[in-house]
Amino acid sequence: MQGKSRTPKGASFPVTISTPFGVLRLAYTLDGEPCLDCGAHHGQVVMLDASPRLKGGEADEFLELLPDLLASVGELAFAHCVTSRPAAVGA
């Protein structure tokens, strides 16, 4: 009889970003087990590939703006999803 691992596996999500200079392909992996220190599930992003124009220097100004742009996108997505939930019954 083979034993099955009881360790939860992390979830991996592909992230593809189309830019004016080509495509960025990334993978986001969320740990399956909570951190022993803080109890949160941590994640990491790994770059899989970038279009040649993104690597060539002509996109440097765009790439400098990308972290702030992605943070804004995440905040907007979170706000939209949270505020569009139906109200709790009896609230």
Backbone torsions as a table, in degrees:
resi	resn	phi	psi	omega
1	MET	NA	132.7	-179.6
2	GLN	-91.9	135.1	177.2
3	GLY	-80.3	142.7	177.6
4	LYS	-100.0	139.5	177.3
5	SER	-70.6	132.4	178.4
6	ARG	-93.7	1.7	-179.6
7	THR	-75.6	122.1	178.3
8	PRO	-65.0	135.9	178.6
9	LYS	-87.4	148.1	177.7
10	GLY	-71.6	159.5	177.3
11	ALA	-99.6	139.4	179.4
12	SER	-119.9	133.5	-177.6
13	PHE	-124.5	128.8	175.0
14	PRO	-74.0	143.1	176.6
15	VAL	-128.4	119.8	177.8
16	THR	-120.0	125.7	-179.5
17	ILE	-117.8	116.5	175.3
18	SER	-87.6	126.7	-178.7
19	THR	-121.6	169.7	175.3
20	PRO	-64.8	-12.0	-177.0
21	PHE	-112.2	8.9	-179.7
22	GLY	126.4	-162.5	-171.5
23	VAL	-114.1	139.1	170.1
24	LEU	-106.2	130.3	175.6
25	ARG	-115.5	124.3	-178.9
26	LEU	-132.4	168.0	173.0
27	ALA	-132.2	133.4	176.7
28	TYR	-108.3	125.5	179.8
29	THR	-118.9	126.5	178.7
30	LEU	-101.4	128.2	-179.9
31	ASP	-60.1	142.7	-179.9
32	GLY	-78.7	-23.0	-179.1
33	GLU	-116.8	145.3	177.9
34	PRO	-68.6	152.8	177.3
35	CYS	-64.4	136.6	179.1
36	LEU	-68.0	-29.1	-177.7
37	ASP	-78.1	-43.5	-172.7
38	CYS	-119.5	-11.7	178.4
39	GLY	82.9	-3.0	-179.2
40	ALA	-89.7	156.4	172.0
41	HIS	-88.0	123.8	-178.9
42	HIS	-98.2	158.3	178.2
43	GLY	-134.5	167.8	176.0
44	GLN	-144.2	151.4	178.3
45	VAL	-112.1	134.5	179.0
46	VAL	-121.8	130.7	176.6
47	MET	-77.5	125.2	178.1
48	LEU	-95.9	-43.8	-177.5
49	ASP	-166.2	153.7	175.0
50	ALA	-138.3	143.5	177.7
51	SER	-60.6	149.7	-178.9
52	PRO	-54.2	-37.8	-180.0
53	ARG	-64.5	-29.8	177.5
54	LEU	-71.6	-27.0	-178.9
55	LYS	-89.7	-14.5	-169.8
56	GLY	-86.1	-4.9	177.6
57	GLY	104.7	-25.5	-178.8
58	GLU	-71.4	-16.1	-178.2
59	ALA	-101.5	9.7	-174.6
60	ASP	-56.6	-43.4	179.9
61	GLU	-62.7	-42.0	177.8
62	PHE	-63.8	-44.4	-178.7
63	LEU	-64.1	-30.9	176.4
64	GLU	-66.8	-31.6	178.9
65	LEU	-82.3	-19.5	-171.6
66	LEU	-58.1	-43.8	179.7
67	PRO	-58.9	-44.1	178.7
68	ASP	-66.5	-38.8	178.1
69	LEU	-61.7	-45.5	-179.6
70	LEU	-66.9	-36.8	176.6
71	ALA	-62.5	-42.7	179.1
72	SER	-64.5	-39.6	178.6
73	VAL	-63.5	-43.6	179.1
74	GLY	-63.1	-42.8	178.6
75	GLU	-63.8	-42.0	179.1
76	LEU	-64.9	-44.3	179.5
77	ALA	-62.0	-44.4	179.1
78	PHE	-61.3	-49.8	-178.8
79	ALA	-59.9	-43.0	-179.3
80	HIS	-63.3	-45.9	-176.7
81	CYS	-69.1	-38.5	-179.2
82	VAL	-70.7	-42.1	-177.0
83	THR	-77.9	-14.0	-179.9
84	SER	-96.5	8.5	176.3
85	ARG	-74.9	145.6	175.7
86	PRO	-67.0	147.9	179.4
87	ALA	-64.1	145.0	178.8
88	ALA	-69.1	141.3	179.3
89	VAL	-68.7	131.8	178.3
90	GLY	83.4	8.3	-179.6
91	ALA	-87.1	NA	NA
